[in-house]
Amino acid sequence: MLRENLQKALKESMLAHDAQKVGAIRLMIAGMKEKDVDARGKGQKEASEADLLSMLQNMVKQRRDSIEMYLKGNRQDLADKEQAEISVIETFMPKQMSDDEIRAAVKAVIEETAASTMKDMGKVMGALKAKYVGQMDFGKVNGIVKSFLS
């Protein structure tokens, strides 16, 4: 689904002469091809949808880090370019969960996995990543899981 959406969006943005969007989509397609090569090395035909969503999430995180650095360096023009890329990438990601939805999901997974101590954190995070890839910021989720388990 994501693959087809990217190809379709690339064609549409090329026809619309939207160079910035074309560039961002090409970066995503290149990342997707890289993930496919990695997957073939593991004996799979292509990268899973979850792998691709994880890649998109990492792309957004990288751009947010870049924006922070650009703003510190008084380069608003470059920060704006990165923000525009984030906007394009996020159109291909599932809707992000709210803080309340994240807490409810964490609570449910903790109950499912019978987690009770910090030693169970890896098990909880693994289950969350499997179920909710691309839908939540796992940096933020980490703190929420810790608060439930401590």
One Martini backbone bead per residue (centre of mass of N, CA, C, O) as a GRO file, in nm:
protein
  150
    1MET     BB    1   0.061   0.060  -0.025
    2LEU     BB    2   0.296   0.259   0.018
    3ARG     BB    3   0.431   0.212  -0.252
    4GLU     BB    4   0.197   0.312  -0.431
    5ASN     BB    5   0.171   0.593  -0.305
    6LEU     BB    6   0.452   0.693  -0.381
    7GLN     BB    7   0.434   0.660  -0.689
    8LYS     BB    8   0.185   0.835  -0.730
    9ALA     BB    9   0.298   1.096  -0.595
   10LEU     BB   10   0.533   1.133  -0.784
   11LYS     BB   11   0.374   1.177  -1.043
   12GLU     BB   12   0.199   1.413  -0.944
   13SER     BB   13   0.439   1.606  -0.863
   14MET     BB   14   0.566   1.613  -1.144
   15LEU     BB   15   0.319   1.732  -1.295
   16ALA     BB   16   0.317   1.987  -1.081
   17HIS     BB   17   0.611   2.089  -1.029
   18ASP     BB   18   0.705   1.973  -0.727
   19ALA     BB   19   1.019   1.967  -0.621
   20GLN     BB   20   1.006   1.922  -0.316
   21LYS     BB   21   0.826   1.668  -0.319
   22VAL     BB   22   0.996   1.497  -0.506
   23GLY     BB   23   1.245   1.484  -0.323
   24ALA     BB   24   1.110   1.349  -0.077
   25ILE     BB   25   1.003   1.096  -0.225
   26ARG     BB   26   1.276   0.996  -0.328
   27LEU     BB   27   1.392   0.943  -0.047
   28MET     BB   28   1.183   0.728   0.032
   29ILE     BB   29   1.239   0.533  -0.202
   30ALA     BB   30   1.536   0.487  -0.135
   31GLY     BB   31   1.482   0.371   0.147
   32MET     BB   32   1.308   0.136   0.049
   33LYS     BB   33   1.526  -0.002  -0.124
   34GLU     BB   34   1.720  -0.049   0.109
   35LYS     BB   35   1.526  -0.229   0.273
   36ASP     BB   36   1.497  -0.446   0.052
   37VAL     BB   37   1.791  -0.535   0.050
   38ASP     BB   38   1.800  -0.623   0.344
   39ALA     BB   39   1.572  -0.835   0.319
   40ARG     BB   40   1.713  -1.017   0.107
   41GLY     BB   41   1.948  -1.085   0.306
   42LYS     BB   42   1.707  -1.236   0.492
   43GLY     BB   43   1.504  -1.388   0.271
   44GLN     BB   44   1.328  -1.167   0.158
   45LYS     BB   45   1.159  -0.997  -0.080
   46GLU     BB   46   1.063  -0.759   0.119
   47ALA     BB   47   0.980  -0.507   0.294
   48SER     BB   48   0.790  -0.424   0.535
   49GLU     BB   49   0.561  -0.205   0.641
   50ALA     BB   50   0.693  -0.166   0.919
   51ASP     BB   51   0.974  -0.092   0.813
   52LEU     BB   52   0.880   0.159   0.654
   53LEU     BB   53   0.757   0.315   0.892
   54SER     BB   54   1.015   0.326   1.054
   55MET     BB   55   1.174   0.486   0.844
   56LEU     BB   56   0.991   0.736   0.847
   57GLN     BB   57   1.032   0.799   1.144
   58ASN     BB   58   1.339   0.846   1.119
   59MET     BB   59   1.323   1.078   0.916
   60VAL     BB   60   1.176   1.273   1.102
   61LYS     BB   61   1.383   1.276   1.330
   62GLN     BB   62   1.621   1.381   1.165
   63ARG     BB   63   1.483   1.651   1.086
   64ARG     BB   64   1.441   1.758   1.372
   65ASP     BB   65   1.740   1.768   1.442
   66SER     BB   66   1.817   1.961   1.212
   67ILE     BB   67   1.643   2.198   1.292
   68GLU     BB   68   1.780   2.252   1.559
   69MET     BB   69   2.059   2.314   1.434
   70TYR     BB   70   1.973   2.542   1.241
   71LEU     BB   71   1.862   2.734   1.458
   72LYS     BB   72   2.132   2.763   1.610
   73GLY     BB   73   2.263   2.867   1.315
   74ASN     BB   74   2.069   3.068   1.169
   75ARG     BB   75   1.891   2.858   0.949
   76GLN     BB   76   1.584   2.895   0.843
   77ASP     BB   77   1.586   2.787   0.552
   78LEU     BB   78   1.666   2.492   0.630
   79ALA     BB   79   1.440   2.442   0.834
   80ASP     BB   80   1.207   2.475   0.630
   81LYS     BB   81   1.288   2.241   0.445
   82GLU     BB   82   1.261   2.018   0.659
   83GLN     BB   83   0.963   2.073   0.730
   84ALA     BB   84   0.855   2.009   0.448
   85GLU     BB   85   0.946   1.712   0.453
   86ILE     BB   86   0.781   1.626   0.694
   87SER     BB   87   0.505   1.681   0.568
   88VAL     BB   88   0.534   1.470   0.346
   89ILE     BB   89   0.594   1.217   0.515
   90GLU     BB   90   0.332   1.230   0.702
   91THR     BB   91   0.127   1.155   0.469
   92PHE     BB   92   0.239   0.833   0.487
   93MET     BB   93   0.141   0.820   0.773
   94PRO     BB   94  -0.004   0.739   1.033
   95LYS     BB   95  -0.181   0.834   1.276
   96GLN     BB   96  -0.117   0.988   1.558
   97MET     BB   97  -0.112   0.938   1.882
   98SER     BB   98  -0.223   1.021   2.166
   99ASP     BB   99  -0.147   1.030   2.492
  100ASP     BB  100  -0.395   0.867   2.583
  101GLU     BB  101  -0.363   0.636   2.377
  102ILE     BB  102  -0.085   0.551   2.469
  103ARG     BB  103  -0.153   0.478   2.761
  104ALA     BB  104  -0.361   0.260   2.688
  105ALA     BB  105  -0.168   0.080   2.524
  106VAL     BB  106   0.038   0.031   2.746
  107LYS     BB  107  -0.153  -0.095   2.950
  108ALA     BB  108  -0.245  -0.332   2.770
  109VAL     BB  109   0.040  -0.456   2.723
  110ILE     BB  110   0.110  -0.506   3.016
  111GLU     BB  111  -0.123  -0.705   3.061
  112GLU     BB  112  -0.056  -0.908   2.832
  113THR     BB  113   0.259  -0.952   2.942
  114ALA     BB  114   0.284  -0.934   3.257
  115ALA     BB  115   0.410  -0.675   3.349
  116SER     BB  116   0.609  -0.539   3.653
  117THR     BB  117   0.900  -0.459   3.563
  118MET     BB  118   1.185  -0.328   3.425
  119LYS     BB  119   1.264  -0.606   3.294
  120ASP     BB  120   0.996  -0.580   3.092
  121MET     BB  121   1.045  -0.348   2.889
  122GLY     BB  122   1.130  -0.495   2.625
  123LYS     BB  123   0.865  -0.649   2.588
  124VAL     BB  124   0.681  -0.400   2.568
  125MET     BB  125   0.823  -0.249   2.335
  126GLY     BB  126   0.801  -0.477   2.128
  127ALA     BB  127   0.491  -0.489   2.124
  128LEU     BB  128   0.445  -0.194   2.043
  129LYS     BB  129   0.607  -0.200   1.776
  130ALA     BB  130   0.433  -0.421   1.640
  131LYS     BB  131   0.148  -0.262   1.665
  132TYR     BB  132   0.255   0.079   1.645
  133VAL     BB  133   0.391   0.145   1.395
  134GLY     BB  134   0.398   0.495   1.323
  135GLN     BB  135   0.192   0.598   1.578
  136MET     BB  136   0.450   0.647   1.769
  137ASP     BB  137   0.668   0.792   2.003
  138PHE     BB  138   0.921   0.605   2.149
  139GLY     BB  139   1.050   0.818   2.329
  140LYS     BB  140   0.790   0.878   2.489
  141VAL     BB  141   0.706   0.586   2.563
  142ASN     BB  142   0.936   0.512   2.746
  143GLY     BB  143   0.842   0.693   2.988
  144ILE     BB  144   0.563   0.563   3.024
  145VAL     BB  145   0.656   0.277   3.085
  146LYS     BB  146   0.825   0.349   3.332
  147SER     BB  147   0.588   0.464   3.502
  148PHE     BB  148   0.433   0.186   3.512
  149LEU     BB  149   0.690  -0.003   3.622
  150SER     BB  150   0.775   0.177   3.896
   0.00000   0.00000   0.00000
